[in-house]
């Protein structure tokens, strides 16, 4: 991790476009030069972020995902700026459209698209990826029509496939927004079929998954 001073920080963000901010300040900037600047703050005085900052988790998870062959951001810099009390990650911009926007287009919201999305989530779960921030605004449809992950700090990557209970818990995150629930509900059969095709669950667990997901979306 590299420490930068206030002048270096100002140079870093000079001319950048604000993509996201909140009451605490800047959150995400687009440099316009192919890079994204993401800011991380410690939200509580005493938390695990004291020992492993969210920015470090973001960087570590991105590297692990690349190792697993899952498209995500490519890290350029990990920084600490004492003058603004923020960790900063600079990464290559991942080109693509938000999955929610893509699915909202009538021509794109086809059964094939939802089936492919189901396969992608099943692949993550089979590879041990528990993505707490998984929802349709944190997954991109890339130019090659594959899916990519962004905002990957809130994630666990286990050595074995996720158990059924953890898979279902992850779906409570994926379906946290009513708009996303409504979109998936329109092609629920296709989504479940895609997930089960890729999940490698045994028949008993597959039936349980089918019942629980339908209940979750009822």
Wavefront OBJ file of the C-alpha trace (Angstrom):
o trace
v 0.000 0.000 0.000
v 1.319 3.400 -0.998
v 0.780 6.536 1.094
v 0.006 9.748 -0.795
v -0.154 13.344 0.374
v -2.888 15.891 -0.264
v -1.225 17.257 -3.405
v -0.903 13.774 -4.906
v -4.519 13.085 -4.022
v -5.691 16.267 -5.735
v -3.681 15.353 -8.811
v -5.251 11.876 -8.797
v -8.808 13.207 -8.884
v -8.201 16.253 -11.090
v -10.775 16.384 -13.897
v -12.513 13.195 -12.751
v -16.286 12.732 -12.950
v -18.158 11.920 -9.764
v -20.090 8.671 -10.178
v -21.143 8.225 -6.577
v -20.975 10.158 -3.311
v -22.822 10.328 0.003
v -23.007 12.509 3.110
v -19.491 11.448 4.060
v -17.944 12.514 0.756
v -16.764 11.007 -2.510
v -17.221 7.282 -3.121
v -16.474 6.566 -6.801
v -14.873 8.679 -9.545
v -14.244 8.095 -13.246
v -10.892 9.580 -14.275
v -11.896 9.630 -17.938
v -8.598 7.883 -18.682
v -9.777 4.300 -18.360
v -9.532 4.116 -14.573
v -11.976 4.234 -11.669
v -11.082 5.693 -8.267
v -12.938 4.133 -5.330
v -12.812 5.489 -1.770
v -13.131 3.448 1.410
v -13.767 4.700 4.938
v -13.983 2.829 8.212
v -17.655 2.975 9.147
v -17.267 2.097 12.828
v -14.562 2.946 15.343
v -14.143 -0.700 16.341
v -14.515 -3.171 13.501
v -12.555 -5.768 11.584
v -11.723 -3.000 9.104
v -9.233 -1.745 11.683
v -7.086 -4.815 10.952
v -8.100 -5.533 7.352
v -9.363 -2.361 5.625
v -12.196 -2.719 3.122
v -9.860 -1.496 0.388
v -7.498 -4.419 1.049
v -10.434 -6.843 0.953
v -11.486 -5.339 -2.377
v -7.995 -5.832 -3.818
v -7.594 -9.360 -2.405
v -11.013 -10.474 -3.649
v -10.408 -9.077 -7.129
v -7.158 -11.046 -7.360
v -8.836 -14.258 -6.141
v -11.669 -13.862 -8.630
v -9.190 -13.460 -11.479
v -7.466 -16.632 -10.296
v -10.828 -18.443 -10.438
v -11.438 -17.171 -13.968
v -14.320 -14.896 -12.959
v -14.323 -11.510 -14.737
v -13.896 -8.558 -12.395
v -11.919 -5.341 -12.012
v -8.142 -5.209 -12.497
v -6.309 -3.357 -9.735
v -3.842 -0.604 -10.569
v -3.095 0.997 -7.174
v -3.901 0.617 -3.482
v -3.405 3.927 -1.660
v -3.786 5.542 1.752
v -4.289 9.314 2.058
v -3.953 10.516 5.672
v -5.172 14.044 4.851
v -8.657 12.754 3.961
v -8.500 9.600 6.120
v -9.419 7.355 3.209
v -8.071 4.228 1.605
v -8.239 4.473 -2.179
v -8.267 1.800 -4.858
v -7.586 2.683 -8.475
v -8.665 0.029 -10.950
v -9.164 -0.365 -14.673
v -12.678 0.511 -15.737
v -14.678 -2.602 -16.532
v -16.743 -1.813 -19.598
v -20.312 -3.058 -19.646
v -23.922 -2.378 -18.758
v -25.567 -2.898 -15.379
v -27.462 -6.171 -15.401
v -30.607 -4.483 -14.093
v -30.596 -2.051 -17.025
v -29.931 -4.865 -19.482
v -32.752 -7.026 -18.140
v -35.122 -4.058 -18.181
v -34.894 -3.873 -21.973
v -37.749 -5.948 -23.445
v -35.595 -7.466 -26.166
v -32.879 -8.365 -23.659
v -35.085 -9.753 -20.913
v -35.468 -13.073 -22.699
v -35.518 -16.511 -21.148
v -32.055 -17.261 -22.582
v -30.567 -14.228 -20.823
v -32.058 -15.204 -17.465
v -30.957 -18.801 -17.907
v -27.411 -17.618 -18.562
v -27.546 -15.439 -15.458
v -28.721 -18.426 -13.402
v -25.737 -20.410 -14.669
v -23.384 -17.589 -13.691
v -24.655 -17.415 -10.109
v -24.441 -21.205 -9.835
v -20.851 -21.058 -11.100
v -19.972 -18.517 -8.399
v -21.524 -20.715 -5.721
v -19.814 -23.850 -7.007
v -16.464 -22.044 -6.911
v -17.120 -21.020 -3.296
v -17.916 -17.352 -3.936
v -20.323 -15.861 -1.392
v -20.924 -12.352 -2.736
v -22.910 -10.393 -0.141
v -23.193 -7.381 -2.435
v -24.542 -9.466 -5.309
v -27.515 -7.708 -6.862
v -28.397 -6.563 -10.348
v -26.576 -3.240 -9.918
v -23.264 -4.862 -8.980
v -23.099 -7.259 -11.925
v -22.192 -6.082 -15.418
v -22.995 -7.487 -18.821
v -19.653 -7.209 -20.599
v -19.196 -6.460 -24.318
v -18.576 -10.199 -24.918
v -21.990 -10.894 -23.251
v -20.375 -12.581 -20.252
v -20.962 -11.305 -16.710
v -18.499 -9.392 -14.546
v -18.447 -8.440 -10.863
v -17.851 -4.983 -9.404
v -17.777 -3.647 -5.830
v -16.239 -6.885 -4.553
v -15.124 -5.882 -1.043
v -18.035 -7.586 0.761
v -17.305 -11.163 -0.240
v -16.040 -14.481 1.065
v -14.310 -16.992 -1.203
v -14.313 -20.470 0.250
v -12.250 -23.478 -0.793
v -15.284 -25.681 -1.471
v -18.706 -25.165 -3.111
v -21.249 -23.338 -0.958
v -23.661 -25.407 1.080
v -27.338 -25.086 0.160
v -28.153 -22.926 3.197
v -25.421 -20.430 2.267
v -26.532 -20.384 -1.373
v -30.066 -19.518 -0.291
v -28.781 -16.873 2.114
v -26.860 -15.341 -0.778
v -30.084 -15.142 -2.766
v -31.555 -12.959 -0.037
v -28.792 -10.490 -0.974
v -29.259 -10.944 -4.721
v -33.002 -10.309 -4.359
v -32.803 -7.518 -1.786
v -34.473 -4.984 -4.102
v -38.086 -5.377 -5.166
v -37.244 -4.189 -8.688
v -34.781 -7.065 -9.067
v -37.282 -9.560 -7.654
v -39.850 -8.394 -10.188
v -37.399 -8.771 -13.077
v -36.332 -12.305 -12.142
v -39.915 -13.321 -11.431
v -40.804 -12.642 -15.090
v -38.403 -15.427 -16.177
v -38.190 -17.471 -12.992
v -38.410 -20.882 -14.686
v -35.527 -20.026 -17.024
v -33.422 -18.594 -14.191
v -33.898 -21.678 -11.991
v -33.250 -24.027 -14.921
v -29.976 -22.247 -15.672
v -28.903 -22.333 -12.038
v -29.623 -26.035 -11.661
v -27.868 -26.855 -14.949
v -24.617 -25.435 -13.556
v -25.047 -25.987 -9.805
v -23.926 -29.637 -9.584
v -26.437 -30.103 -6.739
v -27.712 -33.626 -6.210
v -31.402 -34.272 -7.082
v -32.607 -33.907 -3.493
v -30.856 -30.562 -2.961
v -31.934 -29.375 -6.411
v -35.580 -29.977 -5.512
v -35.108 -28.176 -2.199
v -33.447 -25.239 -3.943
v -36.290 -25.026 -6.472
v -38.922 -24.953 -3.721
v -37.079 -22.432 -1.547
v -36.325 -19.960 -4.353
v -39.936 -20.020 -5.542
v -41.068 -19.426 -1.960
v -38.615 -16.547 -1.620
v -40.050 -14.886 -4.714
v -43.717 -15.591 -3.957
l 1 2 3 4 5 6 7 8 9 10 11 12 13 14 15 16 17 18 19 20 21 22 23 24 25 26 27 28 29 30 31 32 33 34 35 36 37 38 39 40 41 42 43 44 45 46 47 48 49 50 51 52 53 54 55 56 57 58 59 60 61 62 63 64 65 66 67 68 69 70 71 72 73 74 75 76 77 78 79 80 81 82 83 84 85 86 87 88 89 90 91 92 93 94 95 96 97 98 99 100 101 102 103 104 105 106 107 108 109 110 111 112 113 114 115 116 117 118 119 120 121 122 123 124 125 126 127 128 129 130 131 132 133 134 135 136 137 138 139 140 141 142 143 144 145 146 147 148 149 150 151 152 153 154 155 156 157 158 159 160 161 162 163 164 165 166 167 168 169 170 171 172 173 174 175 176 177 178 179 180 181 182 183 184 185 186 187 188 189 190 191 192 193 194 195 196 197 198 199 200 201 202 203 204 205 206 207 208 209 210 211 212 213 214 215 216 217 218
